[in-house]
Structure formats: structure tokens, C-alpha cells
Amino acid sequence: MAPGHVAYGMRASYGMTHVTADHITAWERGTSLPSASELAALAGALWCSPSQLIGAPRNLREHRLARGLAVEDIARATGLDVHAYHHMESTGEWTGTSRQSVALAGVLALNPRDFITVTGLDGELTQMLHDAVGTRWQAHTRPIARLLSMDRRELSGPLREMHQEYQALMTATLSRAGGSSASGEAGQRYLEEILDHFWSKLPPAGAGS
């Protein structure tokens, strides 16, 4: 459909009287973004869902739009002031409490990986995982569970396994027989890829429940 036809469909069927072909063209090029209501109308005019237009959501705003929710909806669900949530969404810096984090994950149907990514907590989780594999992993189960809003019992297996893998690499590095630079590089690479190792070992949502 040409931009003009799409704009006409949004005006005629969804009351978006302000939308023109120029709006559609700008959205296609990514030079501007539709609001939640505009995205819902656009999806309706194209006979698809908002999530199909966005693709894989990469940030809080895209997850919100994919769910067809307004900023006010998220603020209400999480108990945040509208302006406070809007600021977090704009900056990508989530500063909500543990309770608000659980509410955010619920209203946006975020799995732990998406939650950590869209709230900008990747660096904090990475450091926690480095500490867990390098020292006593048991001591880090609770803070990691709190960060992810998960039951810490679900983390015991993945953290134990990662600790064993990393320690095996470090043992090979330090041993007389296997103390090669390749072993040391493997340990460093493991740390660099630690988030991927963690997510691959995490049980699927709902497993064991």
C-alpha cells in the first residue's frame, strides 16, 4: 500500500485525521516514531499487529508500543509518576524498586533477559556473574535473584555450572601441564561472553513451576 492509502485508512477507520502520507513515509524511514495510538491505528490499517511492525523490541518504548500501551498505562501498573516513568523510558535507565520491577516485567510480559536489556542493567549483572564464577557462587545467588526478580532456587544450577566451567579453565591455566596462553585466553573469553553463558543455562520461564 502506498503511504497515501495507509494514511487514508488511518483517517477513515481510526479517526487519525492529522495523519498524512508524509507521516507514513517518516515512520517508514525511521526519522520519526508513531505514538502508541498511531501505531495501533497503523497496524489496523495494515491488518497486522503492532509487534509485527516493530519486529523484536529493543527497548522499553518498543516493548510498550508492541503491547499497544500508553506511558500512562505503564505508570499506573508500576505505581510510578507518569513523568518519572517517561524519563526512565527516554534515558533507558530503570530506577524502579523491586516491586515496581516485578510489575514492569508483568505488564510488558518481559522475560528476564529482555528486562535486563531494556532497563540497562547488563553491566551490573555482568559484574555479579564475574564475582559468582570467580569466588563462592552461593553468596551471589540472592543479589542476582533480586536483580532479575526471580526465585533464587532457579539460579543455583546455572551458577554452579558456570562456576565449575570457569574454574576448570583457570585450573588448566595454572597447572604445569596445561598452563598455556590459550587456556588463559579461554578464561578471558568466558568472562567476556558470560551473559550469553548465563542466558543459555537459565531455565525457560515457567519451568519447574
N, C-alpha and C positions, 0 to 999 in steps of 0.2 A: 504494500500500500504506500502511496506517495504521502509525504508529510501533510499535504493539504487535506487529503482524505482522512488521515488519522485525526488531525485537528478538528475536522468537521464532526467526526464520530464522537469525540470527547465533548464538543459543544452541544450537539444534538441529544445525545443519550445521557450525559452525565452533568449537564449544566455548567461545564467549564467554559463559560463564554469568553474568558480572557485568552484562551489558548489559541495560538495561530500556528501556521506552518513553520514559522521561524522558531517557535518553542520546540517543536518536534525535532527540527534539524539540530538545534543546540544540544538537546538531550542525546541525540544520536552521536554527536561529535564529542560529547563529554565536556563541553565548555560551560554547561550549567546543569543543574540537577533538579528533577521534579520534586515537589513536596510529597508527603505521604498520600494526600488525597489525589494529587495529579497522577502519581504513579498508579494508584488503584484504578483511576479512570482510564489511563493509558493501557493498562493491562486488559481492562474490559473491552476497550475499543479494538484491541488486537487479539481478543479471545484467548488470553493466556493468563497465567498467574503472575503477581509481582515478582516472585522469586525467579521465574524464568527470564524476566527482563534483566534482573540484576546479575544472575549467574551465582557463583559461590560468594556469599557475603564475606567481606574482608574486615569490616569494622562495625562499631556499634550502630552507626547510622544505617548502613546497608542491611544489617540484621533486622533493625526496626522496620525499615521500609519493606523488606521481604515479608514481614508479618502483617503489613498493612496497618501499622500502629503509628500514632502521633507521639510527639515528645510528651504531651500531657498524659498519655496512656502509661508510658514507662515511669514517669514521675509518680503517678498515682499508685502504680503497682509496687514500686520500691519504697514509697514513703519519702521521696525526695522533693525538694522545691523544684519547680519547673526550670527556673534559671540555673540552679545548681546542676541538674542533670544535663541541661543543654550545654553547659560549659564543659562537663566531663566528656560528652559526646564530641564536641568540637575539638578538644585537645587530645582525646584518646587516653586521658589519664583518669582511670576509675579510682575514686577515693571513698567509695561507699563502705559501710560496715559489713560485717559477716552476714547479718540478717538481710541487708539490702542486696548483697551479692547473691545470696540464695534466691531472692525474689527476682533479680535481674535475669539470672540463668533460667528461672522458671518461665517468666513471661516471654522471653525470646527463644526458649527451647534450646539453650546453648549447652553443648557437651563441654566437658572440662577443657579440652584443647581450644575450642572456639572462645570460651570465656577468658582463658589466659591470654590469648592472642588479641582479642578486641579490647581488653582492658589494659593492655600494655604491661602485663606482669611477667612477660617472658624472661626478662633479666633476673627478676627476683627468684623465680622458680629455678632458673639455671644455676644460680649460686647455691640454692638449697640442695639441689641434686649433686652438685660438686662436693658439698660438705658431706652429704649422705654416703657417697661412694668412697670418699677418702677417709672417713672416720667411722664411728658407730652409726649404722643406718637407722637403728631403732630410735635413736634420740631425735631424728628428724621427721619421723612419721607424723607426729601430731601437728607441727607447724605446716607441713606440706598439705596435710588433710584440711587444715583450716584455710589455707590459701585457695584450695580447689573446692572448698565446701563439700568435701567427700567424707565418707566413713573411713577412718584410718585403717580399719581392718582390710580394706580393699587394696591398700598400698603396701602391705607387708611383703607379699610375694614379689611384686615388681622391684621394690627397693632392695630386697635381699638378693635377688638375681643380678641386679645391676652392680651391687657391691661386690659380689663374687666375680663377675666378669672383669671389673676394673682392677680388683686386687690381683687377679690371675695375670693380667697384663703387666702390672707393676712388679709382681714376683719374678716374671720372666725377665724383666728389665734388670733387676738387681742380682739375679742368680749368675754364678760364674759361667755356667754352660750357655745360658740364653741371654746374657746381658748385652744384646746388640742395640745399635741405634734404631733399628727397625722396630724393636719392641717398645722403645721409648716413644717413638713416633706414633705407634698404635695406641698407646695410652693417651697421648695428647689428642689424637683424632677422636678417641672415645669421648673425651670431655667436650670437644667441640661439637660433637653430634649427640650430646647427652639428652636433649629434648626429644629427638627422634627415637632414641632408645627407650625413653620413658613412655612416650605415647604408644609405641608399638607393643609394650608389655602391659599397658593398663587394660583391665577387663572392660568389655563393652558395657555401656550404660544398661543398668538393669540386671546384669549378670549376677547370679547368686542372691538376688532379692526375692 
